[in-house]
Amino acid sequence: MINASPDTVRAITKTFQLAGILDDRCAQPDKARIAAWAEQVERHKLHESDLLDGLQAFYDSPSERAIQIGDLIHHEARALERKRKGIK
Protein backbone atom coordinates (compact mmCIF):
# COMPACT_ATOMS: atom_id res chain seq x y z
CA MET A 1 0.00 0.00 0.00
CA ILE A 2 1.32 3.43 -0.95
CA ASN A 3 0.99 6.08 1.73
CA ALA A 4 0.37 8.87 -0.81
CA SER A 5 -2.59 10.20 -2.72
CA PRO A 6 -3.27 9.16 -6.32
CA ASP A 7 -2.57 12.78 -7.34
CA THR A 8 0.88 12.63 -5.76
CA VAL A 9 1.64 9.33 -7.49
CA ARG A 10 0.60 10.86 -10.84
CA ALA A 11 2.73 13.94 -10.15
CA ILE A 12 5.78 11.80 -9.41
CA THR A 13 5.17 9.78 -12.57
CA LYS A 14 5.07 12.99 -14.63
CA THR A 15 8.20 14.24 -12.89
CA PHE A 16 10.05 11.02 -13.75
CA GLN A 17 8.86 11.28 -17.35
CA LEU A 18 10.25 14.80 -17.71
CA ALA A 19 13.46 13.89 -15.87
CA GLY A 20 14.01 11.00 -18.28
CA ILE A 21 13.65 13.37 -21.21
CA LEU A 22 16.04 15.92 -19.71
CA ASP A 23 18.65 13.51 -18.39
CA ASP A 24 19.66 10.08 -19.71
CA ARG A 25 21.17 9.27 -16.30
CA CYS A 26 17.77 9.17 -14.57
CA ALA A 27 16.66 5.87 -13.13
CA GLN A 28 13.71 4.14 -14.72
CA PRO A 29 10.62 4.72 -12.59
CA ASP A 30 9.55 1.30 -11.34
CA LYS A 31 6.58 0.93 -8.98
CA ALA A 32 8.72 0.78 -5.85
CA ARG A 33 10.65 3.95 -6.73
CA ILE A 34 7.47 5.85 -7.62
CA ALA A 35 5.88 4.76 -4.33
CA ALA A 36 8.91 5.77 -2.27
CA TRP A 37 9.21 9.18 -3.94
CA ALA A 38 5.44 9.78 -3.69
CA GLU A 39 5.47 9.04 0.03
CA GLN A 40 8.28 11.54 0.58
CA VAL A 41 6.53 14.20 -1.50
CA GLU A 42 3.25 13.58 0.35
CA ARG A 43 4.98 14.28 3.68
CA HIS A 44 5.89 17.76 2.44
CA LYS A 45 2.55 18.46 0.77
CA LEU A 46 4.12 19.42 -2.54
CA HIS A 47 2.06 19.74 -5.69
CA GLU A 48 2.77 18.67 -9.26
CA SER A 49 3.70 22.22 -10.24
CA ASP A 50 6.21 22.39 -7.35
CA LEU A 51 7.84 19.17 -8.50
CA LEU A 52 8.03 20.15 -12.15
CA ASP A 53 9.35 23.61 -11.29
CA GLY A 54 11.90 22.06 -8.95
CA LEU A 55 12.99 19.58 -11.60
CA GLN A 56 13.45 22.30 -14.17
CA ALA A 57 15.30 24.50 -11.67
CA PHE A 58 17.67 21.61 -10.88
CA TYR A 59 18.48 21.19 -14.56
CA ASP A 60 18.92 24.93 -15.18
CA SER A 61 22.49 24.41 -13.96
CA PRO A 62 24.98 21.68 -14.80
CA SER A 63 25.03 18.73 -12.43
CA GLU A 64 27.38 15.78 -12.13
CA ARG A 65 24.48 13.48 -11.22
CA ALA A 66 20.83 12.91 -11.95
CA ILE A 67 18.21 14.48 -9.72
CA GLN A 68 17.25 12.66 -6.54
CA ILE A 69 14.23 12.99 -4.28
CA GLY A 70 16.13 15.11 -1.77
CA ASP A 71 16.92 17.62 -4.50
CA LEU A 72 13.24 18.09 -5.22
CA ILE A 73 12.17 18.33 -1.61
CA HIS A 74 14.91 20.25 0.11
CA HIS A 75 16.66 22.38 -2.45
CA GLU A 76 14.10 22.91 -5.15
CA ALA A 77 10.40 22.23 -4.74
CA ARG A 78 10.30 22.99 -1.00
CA ALA A 79 11.90 26.40 -1.60
CA LEU A 80 9.44 27.10 -4.40
CA GLU A 81 6.53 26.16 -2.15
CA ARG A 82 7.74 28.54 0.59
CA LYS A 83 8.11 31.31 -1.98
CA ARG A 84 4.58 30.67 -3.25
CA LYS A 85 3.24 30.97 0.30
CA GLY A 86 5.30 34.09 1.00
CA ILE A 87 7.44 32.42 3.69
CA LYS A 88 11.14 33.28 3.94
C-alpha positions in Angstrom: 0.0 0.0 0.0 1.3 3.4 -1.0 1.0 6.1 1.7 0.4 8.9 -0.8 -2.6 10.2 -2.7 -3.3 9.2 -6.3 -2.6 12.8 -7.3 0.9 12.6 -5.8 1.6 9.3 -7.5 0.6 10.9 -10.8 2.7 13.9 -10.1 5.8 11.8 -9.4 5.2 9.8 -12.6 5.1 13.0 -14.6 8.2 14.2 -12.9 10.0 11.0 -13.7 8.9 11.3 -17.4 10.3 14.8 -17.7 13.5 13.9 -15.9 14.0 11.0 -18.3 13.6 13.4 -21.2 16.0 15.9 -19.7 18.7 13.5 -18.4 19.7 10.1 -19.7 21.2 9.3 -16.3 17.8 9.2 -14.6 16.7 5.9 -13.1 13.7 4.1 -14.7 10.6 4.7 -12.6 9.6 1.3 -11.3 6.6 0.9 -9.0 8.7 0.8 -5.8 10.7 3.9 -6.7 7.5 5.9 -7.6 5.9 4.8 -4.3 8.9 5.8 -2.3 9.2 9.2 -3.9 5.4 9.8 -3.7 5.5 9.0 0.0 8.3 11.5 0.6 6.5 14.2 -1.5 3.2 13.6 0.3 5.0 14.3 3.7 5.9 17.8 2.4 2.5 18.5 0.8 4.1 19.4 -2.5 2.1 19.7 -5.7 2.8 18.7 -9.3 3.7 22.2 -10.2 6.2 22.4 -7.3 7.8 19.2 -8.5 8.0 20.1 -12.2 9.4 23.6 -11.3 11.9 22.1 -8.9 13.0 19.6 -11.6 13.4 22.3 -14.2 15.3 24.5 -11.7 17.7 21.6 -10.9 18.5 21.2 -14.6 18.9 24.9 -15.2 22.5 24.4 -14.0 25.0 21.7 -14.8 25.0 18.7 -12.4 27.4 15.8 -12.1 24.5 13.5 -11.2 20.8 12.9 -11.9 18.2 14.5 -9.7 17.2 12.7 -6.5 14.2 13.0 -4.3 16.1 15.1 -1.8 16.9 17.6 -4.5 13.2 18.1 -5.2 12.2 18.3 -1.6 14.9 20.3 0.1 16.7 22.4 -2.5 14.1 22.9 -5.2 10.4 22.2 -4.7 10.3 23.0 -1.0 11.9 26.4 -1.6 9.4 27.1 -4.4 6.5 26.2 -2.1 7.7 28.5 0.6 8.1 31.3 -2.0 4.6 30.7 -3.3 3.2 31.0 0.3 5.3 34.1 1.0 7.4 32.4 3.7 11.1 33.3 3.9 
